[in-house]
Amino acid sequence: MANRRDSRIEPSFEGAPRAKSSDGFSVSEEDRVVPANRKSAAKRKSARSKSRGRGRDRNRRGLFSIFGRLLYWCFVLCIWGGIAAAGIVVYYGAKMPAATTWSIPDRAPNIKIVSVDGGLIANRGMSGGEAVGLNEMSPYIPEAVVAIEDRRFYSHFGIDPIGLSRAMVTNVLGGHFSQGGSTLTQQLAKNLFLTPDRTLERKVQEVLLALWLEHKHSKDQILEMYLNRVYFGSGAYGVEAASRRYFGKSARDVSLSEAALLAGLLKAPSRLSPARDPKAAEERAQLVLAAMREEGKISDKEYKVALSAPATRAPSYWTGSENYVADTVMEELPDLIGDVRGDIVIDTTVDLTLQKLAEQSIRRLIDESGKKLNVTQGALVSIDDSGAVRAMVGGYDYSTSQFDRASEARRQPGSAFKPFVYMAALEAGRTPDSVRNDAPIKIGKWTPDNYGGKYYGKVTLATALAKSLNSVAAQLTMEVGPDAVVEAAHRMGIQSDLQSNTSIALGTSEVTPLELTAAYVPFANGGYKPDIHFIRRVTTAGGKVLYENNGGSAPRVLKAEIVGMMNSMMTGTVEVGTAKKAAFNWPSAGKTGTSQNSRDAWFVGYTANLTTGVWFGNDDGSPMKKVTGGALPAQAWHEFMVAAHEGVPVRPLPGTWKSTPSDTVVPDEIPSADASQPPPTPPAAVGQSAPVAQAPARQARPAQTVDADGFGMPSDSGSTASIKHPVPPGDVGGPTKKRQTSILDILSGG
């Protein structure tokens, strides 16, 4: 066996060492069915193929594994994110009051101010406008707001996931906060309950409140609350206030193009306000119109028509002179009803038609003559016999200046103050037929010249008042004393402090147009001083009366016979005196006034129906160019009073007085300009005319009516007129002071 095992011959192959047996037997590569190298290559190829297959499987399994792990961790993160969000909501929600205590806060009270005929004068209060129902306002307004602000408003549940996602993507891609995903419900929640802070806590609370609003209220109710409370810029809260502010009309009457402008303001109310940037407001409105067409709210035809509408140009502030009235009403309101706790309606005494007529007259005259005559401002007040203010214009344009020149500006009334001087003289025993010398008069070192240096010699008091002669007014003040004049003015209705000095005869103490006009009312109503008022009644929105002016009794401040004398005298101002431009087909009377250097021009006149005062001037006190009370003020008064009395039965002025010879007091003649004798001796006592030596009669002057309102004013040549007439001594109407006085002494009462 060993030999056999040792003698065994092993086969050998090429490429390997051949083992040769003893007998020489061997197998070559050609003898094999499959060559050894080919078989090996096939094995290697098969192995590689299997290896590659296994690699692809491993790669495929790895890719799926990555996605799987990603999905897994995303799912895990979502779970934890949800838990964290729920925790945040619970945390911040727990800090809020219980939902059972939530309620819609009351809208800020609106104060609706209406005219005597029910027309809207203004809305005041935080909202600036009354609440308007969704079915009352123009249908274009809610459609425009939904189209541009929250197009899925009627389909979402208070939060819009699609809109929120879109806003997040836009903000991330843009790298900054450019869009918010808040719905109209969320915006309402913020406006009703929250501060505008951009914090996580506020956002969470906003979402919770939005869900609560959607649960408690219908979509239409939410939209109505939103539109009546949202800010539209320029101080306007709610669609009604915004419509009045920008278009001068109610939200009920807003057109498609106007609704688009309002809706466009919600993105940036202050920046896009047409009062600030009309172009930006118009561009934004066009985007709103495009959104409405895209949403099918309007047709292509409506879209094109709305685009062709002119851009809205809104004033920078509330405009219209009626706002001066509204401001005055708001100042008086707290004293009548205290704090305003709900919507109220204030019925005023103002006639809105007359108010507009007054404003138009003031503005027209300034537009036509302002530059030429250097006039920039005017004011008008009209009061009826009961003290009810029927119109009040406080300036040229409320939108550019809210300062009320009718009730707040104190200016020198000039000769418009003289009626109180003459009234005091009549009460002291003079009559319209009493005569005084219209001549240059010197009081201390003060010479109150007539306008233009014109003098008339012997004149009755009626003529002196009609021609507004300064020297006669100064004489009367010296006769009765400045204190009597001050007392008479205060008794009639002047409220401002008056300086008790001689120059008060020429209206040097300042008053407001409202109080000066009010002080003329007793002349028009027979001698009674009524309570001047703007408010007739205050009621709640439900009609409950909170205050009502019942008129009351007006005290008599002027005797009937004095009323008759004054009306007889002041009628001459309109018929033959300085206010002839004011005359119309009604018995009327009044007085012009011009302060020194034409800084102020006045006319206060009246009929038995209305008393109206007009003022023109400049806020800085700069002189006008020879404007007198008989010019622009008389013209404005005429225009207003003609319109106010249209269709009203004519009534005579109260009181009667007829001239009688016994009432006439003839003073001594003053010397003519070329007389050589000394001036006449003054009266021996106040109120008496003592006879003195007769002097040659002065040369007659033409019977010329001039406006002698101004005192010490330049003549037509530009310089103060040089008077050659002898000057009566300074003790006219009283004893001469022994010490020397200056103009400062006179003006200060010394």
C-alpha positions, 0 to 999 in steps of 0.5 A: 500500500505504501508503495502504491501510495508512493508510486501515485502519479499526480496530474500537473497543469501548465503554469504550475510545476510539473510533477513527473511520475516515474512512468512519464504520465501527464495531462496537458491544458488542452486535455481539459474541457474548460481551460483552467485560466478561463474558468478562473476568469469566469469565477472572478467575473462572477464574484465581481458581479455579485459584489457589485450587486451587493454594493448597489443593494447596500447603497439603495438600502442606505439611501432609504435608510437616510430618508427614513431616518430623516422622516423619523426625526422630522416626525419626532421633532413635529411631535416635540414641536407640537408639545412645545407649542401646546406648552407655550399656548397653555403657558401664555393662555393661563396668563389671560383671564378666563374665557368666560369673562371675555367680552367685546369692549365698548367702542370709543364714544362718538360725539355727533354734532349736527346743525339746527336742520339735522345736517352733520357738522362734525364727529368728535371723539377717539373714533371720529365717526359713528358706527355704520352697519355692514348692510348700510355702508357701500358694498364696495368697502367690505369687498375691497377689504376682503380682497386685499387683506384676507381673501379666504376670510369667509372660509378659514376658522380665524387663522389662515394656515395657507396665508401664514405659510406663504408669509413665512416663506416670503419672509425667509426668502426675502431675509426680512419681515415683509409680510404678516399672516394675520387674518382680519379676525386676528387684526380685530383681536389685536385692535380690541384687546392687545397692544401692538408689541411684536412678541411671542406672547402677544401673538399667542394671545392674538390667535386664542382671541381670534379663535374665540371671536370666530366661535362667538360671532358670525363672519359678517359681525366680525367684519363689521366690527373691524371696519368700524374700528380700524385706523385709516390714517389722518386721525380717522378710525372707522370707515365713516370717519375715513369717508368724511375725512377723505371724501367729505361724504358718508361711507354709505355713498362711497364709490368703487374707486374710493372704496379701493383707496380706503382698503389700500390704506390698511397696509400703512395708514399714515404713510399711504394717506392721501392727505400725505402722499396722494400718489402712493395712495392711488397706486395702492388703490390700483392694486386693490382694484386688481385684486378685486377683479382677480377675485371676481368681485368686479367686472373688467368694465368696472375695473377700467372705469374705476382706474380712470377715476381721478386721484383723491386729493385730501387736505392735510387736516379736517377742512370746513369752517364748521369745525371751528363750531365743533371745537367750541362745542367740545369745549363747552360740553364737559360743563353741561354733561360731564364725562362722555360715556357713550355715543351722544348727539349734540343738536347745535344752533348753527344753520349749516347753510348760513355757515357755508355762505359765511365761509364762502364770502370770507374766502372769496374776498380774501382770494380776490383782494388778499394780495393786493390789500395784504389781507390773509384772515377773516372771521364772522359771527352771527347771533339771533335775538335769543343768543343762539349762534347761527354761524361762526367762521374762525379763519380763512381755512381750518385745514391750515390753521385751527386757531379760532379767530372768532372766539379766541383772538383778541384784537382792537375793535377801533370805532366799532367800540364807539356805540358803548361810548355813545350809549353811556352819553345817552344814559347820562342825558345826551340825545342824538340831537346833542351837538358837539364841535368836531375839531382837533382836540388835545388831551394832555399830549394826545390828539385823537385825529380823524381819519385823513385829518377831516373835521366837520365843525358843528355836528349832532351826535347822530352825525358824529357816530354815522361819520365815526368822528374820533374827536367827538367820541373822545369828548364824550368819554371825557364828559361821562368818564371812562369808567362809565364807558367800561361799565356800559360795555361790560353790561352789554356783554363784553367779557374781556378786561377793558382799560379805563382810560380816555383812549377807550373811546377809540377802541384800544382795549382788545376784544374777540369778534364773538363777544363784540357781536354778542354785545350788539345783540341788545340793540337788536332785540330791544335791550335784553342780554341773552345767554350766548349759546351754541348747544340746544340739546344733548341726547344719547344715541337712543334719544335720552335727553342729557341736556336741553337749553330752554332759553330762560329769561334774559335780563334787561340791560338797556332802557327802551328809549335808549335802544330807540336812540341808539338804533336811530343813530346807528341806522345812519351808519348804514344809510349815509355813513361809513357802512353804506356798502352794507345796506340791503332791503331790511332796516339795519344798523351797525358800526364800522371799526378800524384800528390804527394803521389798518391792522384790524377792520370791523363791521358789526351790524344787525337787523331785528332778526340777526346780529352779525360781526365781521373782522379782517386782518392778519395774524401777525398784526401787520397793517393792511393797505388802507382797509377800513370797516366800510370796505371788506367787512361791510361787503362780507356782511352784506352778502351774508345778511342778504342770503340769511334774510331771503324769504324772511318777513321784514321787521323794523328795528325795536324802539322809536325816537324822533328828533325834537328842538328841545333835544338840541344843544348848540355849542359855540362855534370854533374859530376858523383856521385864520382866526387870531383870537384864542380858542374858546373856553371849555364847558364849565362842567361835564355834560353842560354847554356854557355860552362863550363869546361868539367867533367868526364862523368857519368855512364850510367843508364839503358834506363828505362821508369818510371812514374816520375809524382810525385814530392818528392814521396817515392821510392819503399822502402817506403822512399824518395830516397837518391840522392848522385849526386851533386846538381846544384845551385838554380839559374838554369835558373835565378839569385840566390836569396840572402835571404833564402827561404823555401818551403812555400815561393816557393809555395806561390810565394815568 
